[in-house]
Amino acid sequence: LGTNIAKARLITINPKTVGIRDKDSSSPVSHQLTHFLLFNLFNLSPDKYFSTLDISAAFLYAKVPSNQNFVLRRPLGFQQHIPTKFVKMQRFAYGLNQSPKEFHKTLANVLKREFITTSTDVCAYHDEFYQVLIACHVDDIIALTADPTRLQQLLEKYFKTKFTSEPDLFLGFNLVQTEDYLQIGLSLYFAKMLDTLPREMQELIQKRTTKQFSSEIKKLIFPEPIPSVTKPILQAAETELETNPDFESSQHFEIKPLEASQVMDGSYGTNFLNTKSKPTSCDHYFSEKMYQKLVGILTYIANKGRFDIQFASSTLAQFNSKPTLELFREALHLLRYVFTTRNSVYYYPKIHTKDFKVQDTPIQLNVYTDASFREDHCQGGFIILLNGHYVESKSYRISLHPANIFEAELLALKCGVQHALRIIPALNNLGQNEIFVSAYCDNEAVVTQVRSDTNDTTLLTKAYRTAMTILRNYYRTEQFNLSHIDGSINPADIFTKPMGNAKMTQLLTGSILSKTFIYDTDPKSGSDTSDSLVE
């Protein structure tokens, strides 16, 4: 271009493969759990702050090995004047599936010169005394340290970098960092996604509402799979549980989006609200593709950092393969709620104590679990807080269908506890060694049975006997403590059932969640506009 500036985006190899994920050539990236653990360690580190580094034209730093050949289409005129020559790549570039992975190797080799890779996340690093903590997402790097100079100087030896000591954005998160606190939000990402929608749809979404659904939900009708779909899943899960007691069935045997032929008659969501909705100004935009786009935006926001919509987005996502117009209206309505509460953020206050040492600070992981039970559908959920601040949460459909609420709550407790216990090695890798886990369940019978000295599981089926045995083993070996919590204050209720605005607000602003989540309903914009989408 005559600017002497290398541009990695100038080359595209085989456009048919661009955007198609190849697991063998995909680059590893830092886990979201690592990011939230770093946010929590900001809270516990009086002198450490975040800085970010971005590597310019990153993929061009990865050299193509001599035994690999990537031949480019010759430029116009090249063929005519030099017909016997071809263009061979010497550096990886955007458009080639292997480029992210090859750059990851290049970056890792540089970082390993002075830092140690964690065993739980190959894209997370620390120095010998845990004074520098690093997470890498391809060419985007975030570091928690009192002095980023060491990392900055190392990277500048090998790459051209953009360094920011006061970052305001990282991987979709917008960050507000002061001497006293850290706030993590998604308002900038949401605004960016909103701009990709038609103008008429944007105007509808910007109408204020504090309700996640457009009416009181009387009955949720889910796409129920036929036995030929569920039977192999159940058999495979039970077989795996027999040989691997720590196996988490809900993570590996989730029911995929179903085709119409795989669903029982009359169970496909046309009566999702058990009522008739009114037309909206955006009904003409309804299509399967547009519905999936809206649900994709909602799912990303929910999983990235808005746990309050995880149940609603999970519910809508279960109809991705065959949405209805009423479900499309509900997706738009949920986006209205997200817009109204777009300034809600996670909050991490910094501890300012003289001679405070983060490595000596006990870490308390609290996991709250819950499950809802219906004859045709069971939903599980959990939220994990570190010293009272957000780490992880999930709303999920329980694949092994329970026979009663006891079995549903038992599986939900097992899932939540196992996720909490898996966080311990990640914290160990970040220099934390004194970690305690406490679980809270609002089903008193489950709590009593898990804490029981007996081993009687005769009333349970094979899969649930295994779950009970695992939980009792964890409890008896003091890997976690278990307590009963009143259902009216259990924050995990948010992940398992639809609830009214008053109940949702009560939980989000209650004593458990208000420490870590600032629930902002944008009251300055006035009262709710009409929610009468439903007759």
N, C-alpha and C positions, 0 to 999 in steps of 0.2 A: 504493500500500500504506500510505500515511500515514506513511512513514519519510523522505520527501524524498530517497531514494536511487534513482538511475536503475538499472534492471535491463534489460540487453540481452537476456536470455533470456525475457522475457515474451511475445515475439511470434514466431510461426512462420508463415512464408508458404509456402503450397502444400506440405503435408506429403509429397506424393508425390515431390517433388524433393529432399527432405532426405536427405543422405548420398550422393546421386548426383553424381559428379564431372563437372563441365563444364570442359573444358580452357580454353575461351575466357574463363571467369569465375573460374578458380581463381587464388588468390594465389600468387606465388612465395614460397619459403621458403629460408632459408640451407641450403647443402649440408652433408651430413654430413662431406665432406672438409674443409670450412672449420672445422668444430668440432674435428676431430682435428688440424688444423694449429695451431689456437689452443692445444690442449692441449700440443702440442710446443713452441710458443713460450713457454708458461708455464715450461717446463723451461729455456729459454734466456734468460729475462728475470728477473734477480735481484730487481728491485723491483716487478714487476707481478704482480697477483693478480686472480682472477675475482670479479666481482660480477654480480648479476642484477637485472633490473627487469621487473615485470609490470604491464601497463596494465589498470586496472579498467574493466569495461564498455566494452571497446575499440571495438567496432563502432559504438557510439553517437556516436563522435567523427567518423565519416565522414558527411558531409552528402549527401543525395540531390540530384542536380542538378535544376534547375528544369524541364528538358526531359524528365525521367523521372518516370513516375507509377506508384506502387505503392499499390494500393487494398486496404485491410484489410476483412475481414468485420466488419460492425458489431456491437458488443457487444449482449448481450440487453437489450431495453427501448429501445435507441437508435432502432431502426426505428419503433417505435410512437409515440414522442414527437417525433422529428425525421425524418420519412419522406423529406424531400427532400435530406438531407445524407449525405455519406460521409466515411470516415476516410482521409486521405492521409498516407503516411509522409514525414517530413522528415529522418529519420536512418536509416541502415542498422542492421539488427539480426540476431541469430542466426536461422537458418532461411532466410535469403535467400542464394542461391548467390553473388551478387556481393559480399556483405559483406566477406569476408576480403580480396579484391582491392582494394576501395575503401578499406578501412582501411590496407592496405599503401601505397597512394598517399599517404594522409594522413600516415602515419608517415614515409615516405621524404621527403616535402617538408619535414618538420620537421628530420630528421637532416641533410639536405643543406645546411641553413643553416650548419652548422659542420664537417661531415665530408664525406669523399670516398667515393663508391661505387666498389667494385672492379669491374674489367671482367670478372672470371671468376665473380662471384657478386653479383647485384644486391641481395642482402640482407646483404651484408658491407660494413663501412665502416671508415675510418681517418682520423686527423687528418693534418695536413701532415707531421709528423715521426714518425709511427707510434707515438706514445706512447699512443694509445687505439685499440684494435681491437675492433670490434663485430660481432656476428652476430645477426640477427633471425629469429624463426620466428613470423610473424604478430604476436601481442602479447607474446611471450616474448623477452626480450632478454638476451644475455650479453655482458659486456665484460671485456677483459683490459687493465688499466691500473694505474698506480701511484696515480692519483688519479681516482676516478669522479665527483668533484664536478661537473666540467664537463658531463658527459653527464646526470647527475641533474638539474642545474638547468635544462638545456635542455628536457628532457622534462616537467618539472613546470610549465613555463610553459604547456603546452598540454594535458597529460593528468594524470589522477589516477593515480599510480604507487605500486607497492609495491617498495621498494628493499631488497636483501639484500646485505650486504657479505661474508657467510660462507655462500654458497649450499650446500645439500646435495642439490639436485635440479634437473635441467634436461633437459627433453624425454625423460624416461625414464631418463636417466643419474643414478645417485646419486654425488655428488662428495664426496670427503674432501680438503680443502685445508689444508695447513699451511705453515709458513715454509720447509719443506725438500722437500716433495713434493706431488704431486697423484695421487689414485687415482680411477679411473673404473670403476664397476661397474653391474650391472643387477639386483641382488638385490631392490630395492624394486619395480621393474616386474614381475619374475617373481612376487613374492609377491602383487601386485595381480591378475595374471592367474590365479594359482592359485586365488584366492578366487572366481573366476567359474565354476569347475568344480564338479561335484557332489561332495559330501562324501566319498563312497566312492572317487572317483577321486583326490581330494586325499590320502587316506590311503595309497593305493597309490604315488603319486608321491613321497611323503615317505619311502619305504623306500630306504635307502642303496644305491648301486651306483656303481662307478667305470668301468663298461663302457658304451660308447655303444650297442652292440647287445646283444641278449640272448644271442647265441651267436657262435661264430666263423663269420664269413661265408665260405662256400665258393664261392658263385657269386651274383653280382648279376644278376638277370634284369630288364631294363628294358622298358618299353612301347615297342617298336620301331615306327616309323611305316612305312606302306606306301609304295612308290615314288611314287605320285601326290601324296603330301604332301611328300616330300623333294626331288623333281626340280625343281619351280619354285623352291624355296629355293636350291638349288645354282646354278641358272642365273642367278637374280637376283644372287647374291653374286659370281659370276665376272664378270658384266657390270659391276657396280659397281666391282670391283677393277681392271678395265681402265681405267676413267676416273678413279678416285680411289685412288691408291696408299696413302693414309693411312687408308683406310676400314677400320673394325674390324668384320668380318663377324659375330663372335660376339655383338656388342652389338645388331645390328639384324635378324639372321635366326635368332633362337632359335626352336626348335620349341615352339609353344604346347601347353598341356594337350590331350591327344588324346581323342577319343571312341572307343568300342569299334570302330566301323566303320572307323576310321583306323589301326588297329593290326594287325600281323601276328598270325595265329593262334598261340596258345600262348605269347605273350610278355608277358603282363600281370601278372606279379608274384606269382602264387599260390605260386610256389616261390622267393620272394624270398630265403629263407635256405637253400634246398635241404634243408629239414627240416620237421618237424611241430612246431608250438608247442602248449604246454598251455593250457587255458582259464585266464583270469584272473577276478578278482572283478568286473571292469568290462566284461566282454565284452558285457553287455546294453546298454551305452551306445553300442555301435558303430553308426555311420551315416555316410553320406558327409559330412553337415554337421558332425558332431562331429569326424571325422578332419580335415577342412579347418580347423576351429578350432584343433585341437592343432598342426597343421603351420604355421598362421599365427602362433601364439605362438612356435614354434621358429624360424621364418624371421626374424621381427622381431628376436629375441634374437641370432641368428647374424649378421645383417647389421648390427645396431647395435653389437655389441661383444663377441661371443663367437666368435672365429674358429675355435676348436677344434671347434665343432659345425657349421661351414658345410658340410662334405661330407655329413654325415649328414642334415642338414635339407634340403639340395639333393636328395639321393637320395629322401627321402620325398615331397618336393614334386612329383616327377615322376609320382607316382601320384594326384595330387589328383582327377582326373576319374573315376577308377574304383578306389578303394581296396579292399583286402581286410581281413579280420579280422586276419590275421597282421601286416599293415602297421600296423594300428591298435595292436596290441600293441607293435610296435617304436616307434611315436611315443610311447606311454606310457613305454616303457623309456628313451627318450632324455630325456624330461622328468624321469625319476628321476635320470639322470646330471646334468642341469642343476641339479636341486635339491641334489644332493650337492656340486656344485662352485659353488654360487650365490655364494659369497664370493670367487671368482676375480675379479681386477681388472687393468686396465691401470695401469701405474706410470710416472710421469714425475717423476724427481728434479730439484730446482731447482739450478742452478749458482750458487754464491756466490763470485764473484771480484771483487776490487776493480777499478774502472774498466773493467768488462766491458761491451762494446757488442754487443748482439744483431745489429745490422745488419752488423757486421764479421765475424761468425762464419760460417765455411764450413759449408754444409749438405751432408751426405752422404746421398743417397737410395740405399738398397740394395733391389733387387727380386729376390726368389727365385722361380723358376718351376719348374713340373713338369707332367707329363702322364702319364696312364695310358692304355694302349692295349689294346683288345680288338676282335675282328672286328665285334662288334655294338654297341660303345659306347666312346666316348673321353671322358675327363674332364680338364679343365685347371684350373689354379689358380695363384695367386700371392699373395705377401704383400710389402708395401712398408714398410720401416722408415726413419725419419728419425733420423739419428745414433743408430741402435740402438733407436728407440722406435716403437711402432705408429702407422701412418697409414691403411693401407687393405689389404684382402684380398678375394679372391673365389674361390669354387669354382663352376665352370660346366661345362656340357656343350658339347663342341666340336661345332658344327653342321656344319661342313665335314668330313665323315668322312675321316680320314687312311687311307692304305694301310698304314702301318707306324708304329712308335714314333718314328722320326726325324721324320716329318711332324707327328706329334702334338706332340712336344717343340718343334718349330720354331714351330708356331702358338701354343703356350702362351708361348714366349719373346717372340714379337712382341706378344701381348696384354699381357703384364706390362710390357714396356719402354714401350709406348705409354701405358699408364696412368701410369707413373712420369714420363714426359716431360710429360704433361698437368698434373702437379702443379707444374712449374716456374713457369708463369705465375701460378698461385694464390699461390705463395710470393713471387713478385715483387711482387704486389699487396699483400702484407702486410709489405713492406719488406726482403725477403731477396733478395740479388742474386748471391751467390757459391754456386752450387749444382752439385753433381756427382752423376752417376747411375752406379751400378755394378749390373750384372745377373749373376746366378748361376744356372747351369743344370747339372743333373747328367748330361746326355747329352754325352759328350765329342765325338762326331761332329758334333753341331749346333754346339758351340762352335768346333770347328776349321773347319767350313765357313763360318760367319759371319765369322770372322777371316781367312779365306783371301784372298789377293791376286787370285785368279782370279774370273771371273764366270760360271763354268760352272754352269748349273742344268738341264741337259738331262735329268737323271733325274727331275725333279720335274714334276708337272702344273701347269697354268696358275696356279691359285690359290696353290700353294706356291712357284712361281717368284717370284710377286709378293711373297710374305712374305719370302723370302730376300733379294730385291733391296732391300726396305725396310730390313731389319735391317742389311744390309751398308752401305747408305747412312748410316744412323744411326751405325754403328760407325766408318766411314771419316771422317765429318765430326766425330768425337769428341764426339758427343752422349751417348754412354754407353760405359762400359768393360765388357768381358765376361770372365768367368772361369768355370772349371769348379769345381763343388763336389761333394764326395763325397755320394753318395745317402743314406748312413747318417745324415748330419747336416743334410740339406736340409729346412728347415722347411716348404717348399711341399708336401712329401709328405702333410701333414695334409689338404690340400684335394683330393686326387685319388684316394685309395684307402682302403678300410677297413683299419684296423690294430688290433693287439692293444693291451691296456692298457699293457703294458710299453713298447712302441715309442712310443705316444702320450705317456706320461709322460717318456720319455727326450728327446723333441723339445721338449716344453713346458718342461722344466726344464733343457734344455741351454744351452750358452753363448750361443746366438743369441737365443733367445726369453725366457730368464729375466730379462734386463735390463728387459723391457717388460711381461711378463705374470706375475703372481703366481698360480700354480696352486694353489688351495686345495681339497683334497678332504675337508675337514671331518673329520679323523681322530678328533676328540673324540667323534663320534657312534657310534664303534665300527666293527667290521668290516662288510664287505658282507653284506647280507641275501641270501637265496637268489636266485640268478639263474636257477634251473632252470625258466624258462618253456619250455624246449625239451627234448624227450625225447632 
